[in-house]
Amino acid sequence: MTGSVAMHMSDGLLNTTTSLLFIGVAVVGLAVAAAKARADLDDRTAPLAGLVAAFVFATQMLNFPVLPGVSGHLLGGALAAILVGPWVGALCVSIVLVVQALVFADGGVTALGANITNMALIGTAAGFLVATLLKRFATGKAGLVVVAFLAALVNTVVASLGFVLEFAIGGDPAFSLGAVSATVVGVHCLIGLGEGVITALTVGAVAAVRPDLVYLLRGTSRPLELREGTPA
């Protein structure tokens, strides 16, 4: 196995019918996210959303090695969801994917619907669901970092399962579905470890300075305590 393995699907990997199907899925999903995001956007969230989108864009341009000849990059769904919420987070990741496809040819234009479905919708939803289920453990710096790591790991693996589903529906029949599934999911389990580390470090850094900006921590019964020890 050689080359870079990442979530971005290229043109021609899916047949036309399947590409159009997931363009429709992406449009509907983003319409719902845009409608729901209005309630989450405020004077604190809006600037942070811009920073999150810029950070995800920058980190997606940088690959990290996971195996000899194989590299991956941040997907960003869990990171965005934890910091700005699932709806705004889905929009942030989608904007990044559109810019990458149209300006940098990173991911096919015809596959944009599938890429948005996997990374911006499925991945973000999965990451936020895990983070929400584990929220009660995010009561200190260590707990928050662990929760962010696990959410990002699951986000990456579940997004890769979206890839497998789409390929099963309309992928190139010249490739074995079993082989594609094993390769994509297996590699993204490893990529998820890198995603988890980046997400955990980033969320931890933001929470250490401004825990009030972390969407996941909204509604907690007491403020997140991140400092060790107390002054005498």
ChimeraX commands (.cxc) that place a marker at each C-alpha (Angstrom):
marker #1 position 0.00,0.00,0.00 radius 0.5
marker #1 position 1.47,3.32,-1.02 radius 0.5
marker #1 position 0.39,6.90,-1.17 radius 0.5
marker #1 position -1.78,8.96,1.10 radius 0.5
marker #1 position -5.01,7.50,2.43 radius 0.5
marker #1 position -7.46,10.15,3.60 radius 0.5
marker #1 position -11.19,10.67,3.74 radius 0.5
marker #1 position -11.39,12.95,0.69 radius 0.5
marker #1 position -13.04,11.02,-2.14 radius 0.5
marker #1 position -11.98,11.88,-5.69 radius 0.5
marker #1 position -14.06,12.23,-8.84 radius 0.5
marker #1 position -15.01,8.94,-10.44 radius 0.5
marker #1 position -14.79,6.83,-7.30 radius 0.5
marker #1 position -18.59,6.75,-7.09 radius 0.5
marker #1 position -20.97,6.43,-10.02 radius 0.5
marker #1 position -23.07,9.41,-11.09 radius 0.5
marker #1 position -26.29,8.25,-9.44 radius 0.5
marker #1 position -24.60,7.75,-6.07 radius 0.5
marker #1 position -22.74,11.06,-6.31 radius 0.5
marker #1 position -26.01,12.88,-6.98 radius 0.5
marker #1 position -27.74,11.01,-4.16 radius 0.5
marker #1 position -25.20,12.18,-1.60 radius 0.5
marker #1 position -25.13,15.70,-2.98 radius 0.5
marker #1 position -28.82,15.71,-2.09 radius 0.5
marker #1 position -28.09,14.26,1.36 radius 0.5
marker #1 position -25.46,16.94,1.95 radius 0.5
marker #1 position -27.75,19.77,0.83 radius 0.5
marker #1 position -30.56,18.62,3.13 radius 0.5
marker #1 position -28.18,18.06,6.03 radius 0.5
marker #1 position -26.57,21.49,5.64 radius 0.5
marker #1 position -29.97,23.16,5.37 radius 0.5
marker #1 position -30.98,21.63,8.69 radius 0.5
marker #1 position -27.62,22.57,10.25 radius 0.5
marker #1 position -27.94,26.17,9.03 radius 0.5
marker #1 position -31.42,26.47,10.51 radius 0.5
marker #1 position -30.37,24.98,13.85 radius 0.5
marker #1 position -27.11,26.93,13.99 radius 0.5
marker #1 position -28.92,30.25,14.36 radius 0.5
marker #1 position -29.75,29.42,17.97 radius 0.5
marker #1 position -26.10,28.67,18.78 radius 0.5
marker #1 position -24.47,31.68,17.14 radius 0.5
marker #1 position -23.83,34.60,19.46 radius 0.5
marker #1 position -21.12,37.16,20.14 radius 0.5
marker #1 position -18.86,34.45,21.55 radius 0.5
marker #1 position -19.58,31.58,19.16 radius 0.5
marker #1 position -19.42,33.45,15.83 radius 0.5
marker #1 position -15.76,34.60,16.08 radius 0.5
marker #1 position -14.73,31.21,17.46 radius 0.5
marker #1 position -16.48,29.48,14.56 radius 0.5
marker #1 position -14.35,31.43,12.12 radius 0.5
marker #1 position -11.20,30.47,14.01 radius 0.5
marker #1 position -12.27,26.82,14.12 radius 0.5
marker #1 position -12.87,26.76,10.35 radius 0.5
marker #1 position -9.48,28.36,9.72 radius 0.5
marker #1 position -7.75,25.90,12.07 radius 0.5
marker #1 position -9.43,22.86,10.50 radius 0.5
marker #1 position -8.52,24.15,7.03 radius 0.5
marker #1 position -4.88,24.63,8.00 radius 0.5
marker #1 position -4.54,21.26,9.74 radius 0.5
marker #1 position -6.26,19.39,6.91 radius 0.5
marker #1 position -3.51,20.66,4.60 radius 0.5
marker #1 position -0.91,18.95,6.82 radius 0.5
marker #1 position -0.55,15.17,6.71 radius 0.5
marker #1 position 0.92,13.02,9.47 radius 0.5
marker #1 position 2.30,9.49,8.90 radius 0.5
marker #1 position 0.33,6.52,10.20 radius 0.5
marker #1 position 2.05,3.67,8.34 radius 0.5
marker #1 position 4.98,3.47,5.88 radius 0.5
marker #1 position 3.71,5.19,2.73 radius 0.5
marker #1 position 0.37,6.07,4.32 radius 0.5
marker #1 position -0.59,9.39,5.86 radius 0.5
marker #1 position -3.69,11.06,7.21 radius 0.5
marker #1 position -4.95,14.45,8.29 radius 0.5
marker #1 position -7.40,15.99,10.73 radius 0.5
marker #1 position -11.07,15.66,9.82 radius 0.5
marker #1 position -12.13,18.19,12.44 radius 0.5
marker #1 position -15.72,17.18,13.08 radius 0.5
marker #1 position -15.38,16.35,16.78 radius 0.5
marker #1 position -13.11,19.33,17.38 radius 0.5
marker #1 position -15.60,21.73,15.81 radius 0.5
marker #1 position -18.59,20.18,17.56 radius 0.5
marker #1 position -16.96,20.33,21.01 radius 0.5
marker #1 position -15.94,23.96,20.60 radius 0.5
marker #1 position -18.90,25.51,18.73 radius 0.5
marker #1 position -21.63,22.86,18.75 radius 0.5
marker #1 position -22.70,20.21,16.22 radius 0.5
marker #1 position -24.71,22.48,13.93 radius 0.5
marker #1 position -22.17,25.28,13.63 radius 0.5
marker #1 position -19.40,22.67,13.59 radius 0.5
marker #1 position -20.95,20.89,10.61 radius 0.5
marker #1 position -21.08,24.20,8.73 radius 0.5
marker #1 position -17.45,24.98,9.58 radius 0.5
marker #1 position -16.20,21.64,8.25 radius 0.5
marker #1 position -18.41,21.94,5.15 radius 0.5
marker #1 position -17.00,25.37,4.29 radius 0.5
marker #1 position -13.48,23.94,4.56 radius 0.5
marker #1 position -14.36,21.03,2.25 radius 0.5
marker #1 position -15.96,23.30,-0.35 radius 0.5
marker #1 position -12.93,25.62,-0.44 radius 0.5
marker #1 position -10.54,22.69,-0.67 radius 0.5
marker #1 position -12.48,21.07,-3.52 radius 0.5
marker #1 position -13.04,24.23,-5.57 radius 0.5
marker #1 position -9.76,26.06,-4.96 radius 0.5
marker #1 position -7.20,23.38,-4.17 radius 0.5
marker #1 position -8.71,20.37,-5.99 radius 0.5
marker #1 position -8.46,18.37,-2.75 radius 0.5
marker #1 position -11.39,16.00,-3.11 radius 0.5
marker #1 position -13.48,15.75,-6.26 radius 0.5
marker #1 position -16.23,18.23,-7.06 radius 0.5
marker #1 position -18.66,15.45,-7.96 radius 0.5
marker #1 position -17.72,13.70,-4.72 radius 0.5
marker #1 position -18.23,16.84,-2.63 radius 0.5
marker #1 position -21.63,15.68,-1.44 radius 0.5
marker #1 position -20.19,12.39,-0.22 radius 0.5
marker #1 position -17.24,14.12,1.46 radius 0.5
marker #1 position -19.51,16.57,3.24 radius 0.5
marker #1 position -21.82,13.75,4.29 radius 0.5
marker #1 position -18.92,11.75,5.75 radius 0.5
marker #1 position -16.78,14.41,7.40 radius 0.5
marker #1 position -19.14,17.31,8.12 radius 0.5
marker #1 position -22.38,15.49,8.88 radius 0.5
marker #1 position -21.71,11.89,9.97 radius 0.5
marker #1 position -18.34,12.56,11.58 radius 0.5
marker #1 position -19.42,15.69,13.43 radius 0.5
marker #1 position -22.61,14.03,14.69 radius 0.5
marker #1 position -20.74,10.94,15.88 radius 0.5
marker #1 position -18.05,12.97,17.62 radius 0.5
marker #1 position -20.55,15.20,19.38 radius 0.5
marker #1 position -22.71,12.24,20.43 radius 0.5
marker #1 position -19.72,10.56,22.08 radius 0.5
marker #1 position -18.64,13.83,23.73 radius 0.5
marker #1 position -22.16,14.39,25.05 radius 0.5
marker #1 position -22.46,10.85,26.42 radius 0.5
marker #1 position -19.13,11.27,28.21 radius 0.5
marker #1 position -19.72,14.87,29.28 radius 0.5
marker #1 position -20.08,13.97,32.94 radius 0.5
marker #1 position -16.45,12.88,32.95 radius 0.5
marker #1 position -15.22,16.23,31.58 radius 0.5
marker #1 position -15.06,17.82,35.03 radius 0.5
marker #1 position -11.35,18.58,34.99 radius 0.5
marker #1 position -8.58,19.14,32.50 radius 0.5
marker #1 position -7.65,15.47,32.29 radius 0.5
marker #1 position -11.27,14.41,31.88 radius 0.5
marker #1 position -11.98,16.93,29.15 radius 0.5
marker #1 position -8.85,15.93,27.23 radius 0.5
marker #1 position -9.76,12.24,27.39 radius 0.5
marker #1 position -13.34,12.93,26.27 radius 0.5
marker #1 position -12.10,15.03,23.34 radius 0.5
marker #1 position -9.65,12.29,22.34 radius 0.5
marker #1 position -12.30,9.56,22.35 radius 0.5
marker #1 position -14.83,11.72,20.50 radius 0.5
marker #1 position -12.30,12.47,17.75 radius 0.5
marker #1 position -11.27,8.83,17.45 radius 0.5
marker #1 position -14.87,7.69,17.05 radius 0.5
marker #1 position -15.58,10.61,14.67 radius 0.5
marker #1 position -12.82,9.42,12.33 radius 0.5
marker #1 position -13.79,5.74,12.34 radius 0.5
marker #1 position -17.52,6.40,11.88 radius 0.5
marker #1 position -16.82,8.84,9.04 radius 0.5
marker #1 position -14.80,6.10,7.32 radius 0.5
marker #1 position -17.81,3.80,7.64 radius 0.5
marker #1 position -19.77,6.41,5.69 radius 0.5
marker #1 position -17.16,6.08,2.96 radius 0.5
marker #1 position -17.64,2.30,2.97 radius 0.5
marker #1 position -21.44,2.64,2.75 radius 0.5
marker #1 position -21.19,4.99,-0.22 radius 0.5
marker #1 position -18.73,2.71,-1.97 radius 0.5
marker #1 position -21.05,-0.25,-1.36 radius 0.5
marker #1 position -23.90,1.66,-3.01 radius 0.5
marker #1 position -22.09,2.94,-6.06 radius 0.5
marker #1 position -18.36,2.29,-5.97 radius 0.5
marker #1 position -16.13,0.97,-8.72 radius 0.5
marker #1 position -16.96,-2.76,-9.04 radius 0.5
marker #1 position -13.36,-3.44,-10.07 radius 0.5
marker #1 position -12.44,-3.15,-6.39 radius 0.5
marker #1 position -13.50,-5.66,-3.76 radius 0.5
marker #1 position -15.82,-4.13,-1.16 radius 0.5
marker #1 position -14.29,-6.30,1.54 radius 0.5
marker #1 position -10.76,-5.19,0.70 radius 0.5
marker #1 position -11.78,-1.53,0.46 radius 0.5
marker #1 position -13.64,-1.72,3.78 radius 0.5
marker #1 position -10.77,-3.37,5.63 radius 0.5
marker #1 position -8.22,-0.93,4.24 radius 0.5
marker #1 position -10.22,2.26,4.77 radius 0.5
marker #1 position -11.54,1.44,8.24 radius 0.5
marker #1 position -8.25,-0.05,9.42 radius 0.5
marker #1 position -6.19,2.92,8.30 radius 0.5
marker #1 position -8.68,5.38,9.77 radius 0.5
marker #1 position -8.50,3.65,13.13 radius 0.5
marker #1 position -4.85,4.68,13.09 radius 0.5
marker #1 position -5.60,8.14,11.71 radius 0.5
marker #1 position -8.14,8.50,14.52 radius 0.5
marker #1 position -5.32,8.28,17.06 radius 0.5
marker #1 position -3.63,11.30,15.50 radius 0.5
marker #1 position -6.97,13.07,15.22 radius 0.5
marker #1 position -7.61,12.35,18.88 radius 0.5
marker #1 position -4.29,13.80,20.00 radius 0.5
marker #1 position -4.71,16.99,17.94 radius 0.5
marker #1 position -8.30,17.45,19.11 radius 0.5
marker #1 position -7.48,16.80,22.76 radius 0.5
marker #1 position -4.56,19.25,22.76 radius 0.5
marker #1 position -6.58,21.95,20.99 radius 0.5
marker #1 position -9.68,21.63,23.18 radius 0.5
marker #1 position -7.51,21.51,26.29 radius 0.5
marker #1 position -5.67,24.67,25.24 radius 0.5
marker #1 position -8.89,26.60,24.58 radius 0.5
marker #1 position -10.50,25.42,27.82 radius 0.5
marker #1 position -7.42,26.36,29.83 radius 0.5
marker #1 position -7.80,29.99,28.74 radius 0.5
marker #1 position -11.53,30.40,28.10 radius 0.5
marker #1 position -13.61,27.43,29.29 radius 0.5
marker #1 position -16.73,29.54,28.73 radius 0.5
marker #1 position -16.09,29.29,24.98 radius 0.5
marker #1 position -16.24,25.49,24.91 radius 0.5
marker #1 position -19.73,24.52,23.73 radius 0.5
marker #1 position -19.57,21.08,25.37 radius 0.5
marker #1 position -19.16,22.68,28.80 radius 0.5
marker #1 position -22.31,24.79,28.55 radius 0.5
marker #1 position -24.88,23.95,31.19 radius 0.5
marker #1 position -22.42,22.25,33.52 radius 0.5
marker #1 position -23.41,22.49,37.17 radius 0.5
marker #1 position -20.10,24.10,38.11 radius 0.5
marker #1 position -17.30,25.82,36.24 radius 0.5
marker #1 position -14.57,23.60,34.84 radius 0.5
marker #1 position -11.56,23.65,37.16 radius 0.5
marker #1 position -8.39,23.43,35.10 radius 0.5
marker #1 position -5.75,24.80,37.46 radius 0.5
marker #1 position -3.83,22.51,39.71 radius 0.5
marker #1 position -3.75,23.51,43.34 radius 0.5
marker #1 position -5.02,26.69,44.93 radius 0.5
marker #1 position -3.13,29.75,46.15 radius 0.5
marker #1 position -2.19,29.72,49.81 radius 0.5
marker link #1:1,2 radius 0.2
marker link #1:2,3 radius 0.2
marker link #1:3,4 radius 0.2
marker link #1:4,5 radius 0.2
marker link #1:5,6 radius 0.2
marker link #1:6,7 radius 0.2
marker link #1:7,8 radius 0.2
marker link #1:8,9 radius 0.2
marker link #1:9,10 radius 0.2
marker link #1:10,11 radius 0.2
marker link #1:11,12 radius 0.2
marker link #1:12,13 radius 0.2
marker link #1:13,14 radius 0.2
marker link #1:14,15 radius 0.2
marker link #1:15,16 radius 0.2
marker link #1:16,17 radius 0.2
marker link #1:17,18 radius 0.2
marker link #1:18,19 radius 0.2
marker link #1:19,20 radius 0.2
marker link #1:20,21 radius 0.2
marker link #1:21,22 radius 0.2
marker link #1:22,23 radius 0.2
marker link #1:23,24 radius 0.2
marker link #1:24,25 radius 0.2
marker link #1:25,26 radius 0.2
marker link #1:26,27 radius 0.2
marker link #1:27,28 radius 0.2
marker link #1:28,29 radius 0.2
marker link #1:29,30 radius 0.2
marker link #1:30,31 radius 0.2
marker link #1:31,32 radius 0.2
marker link #1:32,33 radius 0.2
marker link #1:33,34 radius 0.2
marker link #1:34,35 radius 0.2
marker link #1:35,36 radius 0.2
marker link #1:36,37 radius 0.2
marker link #1:37,38 radius 0.2
marker link #1:38,39 radius 0.2
marker link #1:39,40 radius 0.2
marker link #1:40,41 radius 0.2
marker link #1:41,42 radius 0.2
marker link #1:42,43 radius 0.2
marker link #1:43,44 radius 0.2
marker link #1:44,45 radius 0.2
marker link #1:45,46 radius 0.2
marker link #1:46,47 radius 0.2
marker link #1:47,48 radius 0.2
marker link #1:48,49 radius 0.2
marker link #1:49,50 radius 0.2
marker link #1:50,51 radius 0.2
marker link #1:51,52 radius 0.2
marker link #1:52,53 radius 0.2
marker link #1:53,54 radius 0.2
marker link #1:54,55 radius 0.2
marker link #1:55,56 radius 0.2
marker link #1:56,57 radius 0.2
marker link #1:57,58 radius 0.2
marker link #1:58,59 radius 0.2
marker link #1:59,60 radius 0.2
marker link #1:60,61 radius 0.2
marker link #1:61,62 radius 0.2
marker link #1:62,63 radius 0.2
marker link #1:63,64 radius 0.2
marker link #1:64,65 radius 0.2
marker link #1:65,66 radius 0.2
marker link #1:66,67 radius 0.2
marker link #1:67,68 radius 0.2
marker link #1:68,69 radius 0.2
marker link #1:69,70 radius 0.2
marker link #1:70,71 radius 0.2
marker link #1:71,72 radius 0.2
marker link #1:72,73 radius 0.2
marker link #1:73,74 radius 0.2
marker link #1:74,75 radius 0.2
marker link #1:75,76 radius 0.2
marker link #1:76,77 radius 0.2
marker link #1:77,78 radius 0.2
marker link #1:78,79 radius 0.2
marker link #1:79,80 radius 0.2
marker link #1:80,81 radius 0.2
marker link #1:81,82 radius 0.2
marker link #1:82,83 radius 0.2
marker link #1:83,84 radius 0.2
marker link #1:84,85 radius 0.2
marker link #1:85,86 radius 0.2
marker link #1:86,87 radius 0.2
marker link #1:87,88 radius 0.2
marker link #1:88,89 radius 0.2
marker link #1:89,90 radius 0.2
marker link #1:90,91 radius 0.2
marker link #1:91,92 radius 0.2
marker link #1:92,93 radius 0.2
marker link #1:93,94 radius 0.2
marker link #1:94,95 radius 0.2
marker link #1:95,96 radius 0.2
marker link #1:96,97 radius 0.2
marker link #1:97,98 radius 0.2
marker link #1:98,99 radius 0.2
marker link #1:99,100 radius 0.2
marker link #1:100,101 radius 0.2
marker link #1:101,102 radius 0.2
marker link #1:102,103 radius 0.2
marker link #1:103,104 radius 0.2
marker link #1:104,105 radius 0.2
marker link #1:105,106 radius 0.2
marker link #1:106,107 radius 0.2
marker link #1:107,108 radius 0.2
marker link #1:108,109 radius 0.2
marker link #1:109,110 radius 0.2
marker link #1:110,111 radius 0.2
marker link #1:111,112 radius 0.2
marker link #1:112,113 radius 0.2
marker link #1:113,114 radius 0.2
marker link #1:114,115 radius 0.2
marker link #1:115,116 radius 0.2
marker link #1:116,117 radius 0.2
marker link #1:117,118 radius 0.2
marker link #1:118,119 radius 0.2
marker link #1:119,120 radius 0.2
marker link #1:120,121 radius 0.2
marker link #1:121,122 radius 0.2
marker link #1:122,123 radius 0.2
marker link #1:123,124 radius 0.2
marker link #1:124,125 radius 0.2
marker link #1:125,126 radius 0.2
marker link #1:126,127 radius 0.2
marker link #1:127,128 radius 0.2
marker link #1:128,129 radius 0.2
marker link #1:129,130 radius 0.2
marker link #1:130,131 radius 0.2
marker link #1:131,132 radius 0.2
marker link #1:132,133 radius 0.2
marker link #1:133,134 radius 0.2
marker link #1:134,135 radius 0.2
marker link #1:135,136 radius 0.2
marker link #1:136,137 radius 0.2
marker link #1:137,138 radius 0.2
marker link #1:138,139 radius 0.2
marker link #1:139,140 radius 0.2
marker link #1:140,141 radius 0.2
marker link #1:141,142 radius 0.2
marker link #1:142,143 radius 0.2
marker link #1:143,144 radius 0.2
marker link #1:144,145 radius 0.2
marker link #1:145,146 radius 0.2
marker link #1:146,147 radius 0.2
marker link #1:147,148 radius 0.2
marker link #1:148,149 radius 0.2
marker link #1:149,150 radius 0.2
marker link #1:150,151 radius 0.2
marker link #1:151,152 radius 0.2
marker link #1:152,153 radius 0.2
marker link #1:153,154 radius 0.2
marker link #1:154,155 radius 0.2
marker link #1:155,156 radius 0.2
marker link #1:156,157 radius 0.2
marker link #1:157,158 radius 0.2
marker link #1:158,159 radius 0.2
marker link #1:159,160 radius 0.2
marker link #1:160,161 radius 0.2
marker link #1:161,162 radius 0.2
marker link #1:162,163 radius 0.2
marker link #1:163,164 radius 0.2
marker link #1:164,165 radius 0.2
marker link #1:165,166 radius 0.2
marker link #1:166,167 radius 0.2
marker link #1:167,168 radius 0.2
marker link #1:168,169 radius 0.2
marker link #1:169,170 radius 0.2
marker link #1:170,171 radius 0.2
marker link #1:171,172 radius 0.2
marker link #1:172,173 radius 0.2
marker link #1:173,174 radius 0.2
marker link #1:174,175 radius 0.2
marker link #1:175,176 radius 0.2
marker link #1:176,177 radius 0.2
marker link #1:177,178 radius 0.2
marker link #1:178,179 radius 0.2
marker link #1:179,180 radius 0.2
marker link #1:180,181 radius 0.2
marker link #1:181,182 radius 0.2
marker link #1:182,183 radius 0.2
marker link #1:183,184 radius 0.2
marker link #1:184,185 radius 0.2
marker link #1:185,186 radius 0.2
marker link #1:186,187 radius 0.2
marker link #1:187,188 radius 0.2
marker link #1:188,189 radius 0.2
marker link #1:189,190 radius 0.2
marker link #1:190,191 radius 0.2
marker link #1:191,192 radius 0.2
marker link #1:192,193 radius 0.2
marker link #1:193,194 radius 0.2
marker link #1:194,195 radius 0.2
marker link #1:195,196 radius 0.2
marker link #1:196,197 radius 0.2
marker link #1:197,198 radius 0.2
marker link #1:198,199 radius 0.2
marker link #1:199,200 radius 0.2
marker link #1:200,201 radius 0.2
marker link #1:201,202 radius 0.2
marker link #1:202,203 radius 0.2
marker link #1:203,204 radius 0.2
marker link #1:204,205 radius 0.2
marker link #1:205,206 radius 0.2
marker link #1:206,207 radius 0.2
marker link #1:207,208 radius 0.2
marker link #1:208,209 radius 0.2
marker link #1:209,210 radius 0.2
marker link #1:210,211 radius 0.2
marker link #1:211,212 radius 0.2
marker link #1:212,213 radius 0.2
marker link #1:213,214 radius 0.2
marker link #1:214,215 radius 0.2
marker link #1:215,216 radius 0.2
marker link #1:216,217 radius 0.2
marker link #1:217,218 radius 0.2
marker link #1:218,219 radius 0.2
marker link #1:219,220 radius 0.2
marker link #1:220,221 radius 0.2
marker link #1:221,222 radius 0.2
marker link #1:222,223 radius 0.2
marker link #1:223,224 radius 0.2
marker link #1:224,225 radius 0.2
marker link #1:225,226 radius 0.2
marker link #1:226,227 radius 0.2
marker link #1:227,228 radius 0.2
marker link #1:228,229 radius 0.2
marker link #1:229,230 radius 0.2
marker link #1:230,231 radius 0.2
marker link #1:231,232 radius 0.2
view
